[in-house]
Amino acid sequence: MTKIGLISDTHGFLDEAVFNYFDQCDEVWHAGDFGSVAIVDTLAAFKPFKGVWGNIDGKDVRAVCPEHQRFFCEGVDVWMTHIGGYPGRYAVQVKPEIVLHPPKLFICGHSHILKVQFDPKLGLLHLNPGAAGKQGWHTVRTLMRFDINGDKIENLEVIELGVR
């Protein structure tokens, strides 16, 4: 079993509480809009790390994080990107690939809207952890934790960090 901490849209602010919430996680994944390469470095020093750059990220973040990450975690095919849309409204840049080769788990950020949605047409679970930073229109800062156990995604938790 692999315990995952999922965060997005920090926009240059990384709440110290993240380290407590992700302390028992095996890996930390960030779905873009870091706002600073220092956040990439801090998370990568804390736990094994995967991240994708977001639309606000500069060359420094883009030099160390790809736009898309497609990988397996145990038996789960994962695709993480910053701007991906959601079931029924996938972004133009991902739609052809997601329809032809859907992952089991599709993760994105960007909207600042926390979302957990199953796509029955493609048989995938879509996760957006919302926004953990202080910039944007969201009112509550959020992140997620979950387990990958073989080919199953289990024990999903939504964590509220407090008001923006």
C-alpha positions as CSV (number, residue, x, y, z in Angstrom):
1,M,0.0,0.0,0.0
2,T,1.2,3.5,-0.9
3,K,-0.1,6.5,1.0
4,I,-0.3,9.6,-1.1
5,G,-0.6,13.3,-0.1
6,L,-2.1,15.4,-2.9
7,I,-1.8,19.2,-3.1
8,S,-2.3,21.8,-5.8
9,D,-2.3,25.6,-6.4
10,T,0.0,26.7,-3.6
11,H,0.7,29.9,-5.5
12,G,3.9,30.6,-3.4
13,F,2.5,29.7,0.0
14,L,3.1,26.3,1.7
15,D,1.2,26.0,5.0
16,E,3.4,24.3,7.7
17,A,0.4,22.1,8.5
18,V,0.9,20.3,5.3
19,F,3.9,18.5,6.8
20,N,1.9,17.2,9.7
21,Y,-1.0,16.0,7.4
22,F,1.5,14.4,5.0
23,D,3.9,13.0,7.7
24,Q,2.6,9.4,7.3
25,C,2.4,9.6,3.5
26,D,4.8,7.7,1.4
27,E,4.7,10.2,-1.5
28,V,3.6,13.8,-2.1
29,W,2.1,14.8,-5.5
30,H,1.5,18.4,-6.5
31,A,-0.8,19.2,-9.4
32,G,0.7,22.5,-10.4
33,D,0.8,26.2,-9.8
34,F,3.6,26.0,-7.2
35,G,4.3,29.7,-7.5
36,S,8.0,29.1,-6.6
37,V,10.6,26.5,-7.2
38,A,11.3,26.7,-3.5
39,I,8.1,24.8,-2.9
40,V,9.1,22.1,-5.3
41,D,12.4,21.8,-3.5
42,T,10.8,21.8,0.0
43,L,8.3,19.1,-0.9
44,A,10.9,17.0,-2.7
45,A,13.2,17.2,0.3
46,F,10.3,16.1,2.6
47,K,9.0,13.0,0.8
48,P,9.4,11.2,-2.6
49,F,7.7,13.7,-4.9
50,K,5.9,14.0,-8.2
51,G,4.7,17.3,-9.6
52,V,3.6,19.0,-12.8
53,W,3.9,22.7,-13.7
54,G,0.9,25.0,-13.8
55,N,0.1,28.0,-15.8
56,I,1.5,30.5,-13.3
57,D,4.8,28.6,-12.9
58,G,7.9,30.1,-14.5
59,K,10.9,28.6,-16.2
60,D,12.5,27.6,-12.9
61,V,9.6,25.2,-12.0
62,R,9.1,24.1,-15.7
63,A,12.8,23.1,-15.7
64,V,12.2,20.5,-12.9
65,C,8.5,19.5,-13.4
66,P,6.9,18.3,-16.6
67,E,3.5,19.5,-17.9
68,H,2.1,16.0,-17.7
69,Q,3.1,13.0,-15.7
70,R,1.8,9.6,-16.6
71,F,3.0,6.8,-14.4
72,F,1.9,3.7,-12.5
73,C,1.6,3.7,-8.7
74,E,1.3,0.0,-7.8
75,G,-1.4,-1.2,-10.1
76,V,-3.0,2.2,-10.8
77,D,-2.4,4.0,-14.1
78,V,-2.1,7.7,-13.0
79,W,-2.2,10.8,-15.2
80,M,-1.5,14.1,-13.5
81,T,-1.6,17.5,-15.2
82,H,-2.5,21.0,-14.1
83,I,-5.2,22.0,-16.6
84,G,-7.2,18.9,-17.4
85,G,-10.9,19.7,-17.0
86,Y,-13.2,17.0,-15.5
87,P,-15.5,14.3,-16.6
88,G,-17.8,15.6,-19.4
89,R,-15.6,18.7,-19.8
90,Y,-12.0,17.6,-20.4
91,A,-9.6,20.2,-21.6
92,V,-8.9,20.3,-25.3
93,Q,-5.2,19.5,-24.8
94,V,-6.0,16.2,-23.0
95,K,-9.3,15.1,-24.5
96,P,-8.0,13.0,-27.4
97,E,-5.5,11.0,-25.3
98,I,-7.8,10.6,-22.3
99,V,-10.6,9.2,-24.5
100,L,-8.2,6.8,-26.4
101,H,-6.1,5.8,-23.4
102,P,-7.9,6.6,-20.2
103,P,-6.0,6.3,-16.9
104,K,-7.6,4.8,-13.8
105,L,-6.8,8.0,-11.9
106,F,-6.8,11.4,-13.5
107,I,-5.5,14.3,-11.3
108,C,-5.5,18.0,-12.1
109,G,-5.6,21.4,-10.3
110,H,-6.2,24.8,-11.8
111,S,-9.8,25.4,-11.0
112,H,-9.3,25.8,-7.2
113,I,-12.5,23.6,-6.9
114,L,-12.1,20.5,-4.9
115,K,-13.6,17.7,-6.8
116,V,-13.9,13.9,-6.6
117,Q,-15.8,12.5,-9.6
118,F,-16.0,9.1,-11.2
119,D,-16.3,9.1,-15.0
120,P,-18.4,6.0,-15.8
121,K,-17.9,6.4,-19.6
122,L,-14.1,6.2,-19.3
123,G,-13.9,4.2,-16.1
124,L,-11.6,6.6,-14.3
125,L,-11.6,8.5,-11.0
126,H,-11.0,12.3,-11.3
127,L,-9.4,14.1,-8.4
128,N,-8.8,17.8,-7.9
129,P,-7.5,18.7,-4.4
130,G,-8.7,22.3,-4.7
131,A,-6.2,25.0,-3.7
132,A,-3.8,25.0,-0.7
133,G,-2.5,28.5,-1.3
134,K,-3.8,31.9,-0.3
135,Q,-4.3,33.4,-3.8
136,G,-7.4,32.8,-5.8
137,W,-11.2,32.9,-5.4
138,H,-11.5,29.7,-3.2
139,T,-12.6,30.4,0.4
140,V,-11.1,27.3,2.1
141,R,-7.6,25.9,1.5
142,T,-7.7,22.1,0.9
143,L,-5.7,19.1,0.1
144,M,-6.2,15.3,0.0
145,R,-4.8,12.0,1.3
146,F,-5.5,8.6,-0.1
147,D,-4.1,5.1,-0.4
148,I,-3.3,3.1,-3.5
149,N,-3.5,-0.6,-2.6
150,G,-2.7,-2.7,-5.6
151,D,-5.2,-1.6,-8.2
152,K,-7.5,0.1,-5.7
153,I,-7.8,3.7,-4.6
154,E,-8.9,3.7,-1.0
155,N,-9.4,5.8,2.1
156,L,-9.7,9.2,0.4
157,E,-9.7,12.1,2.9
158,V,-10.3,15.7,2.2
159,I,-8.4,18.0,4.6
160,E,-9.3,21.7,5.2
161,L,-6.3,23.9,6.1
162,G,-8.4,26.9,7.0
163,V,-9.8,30.0,5.3
164,R,-7.8,31.7,2.6
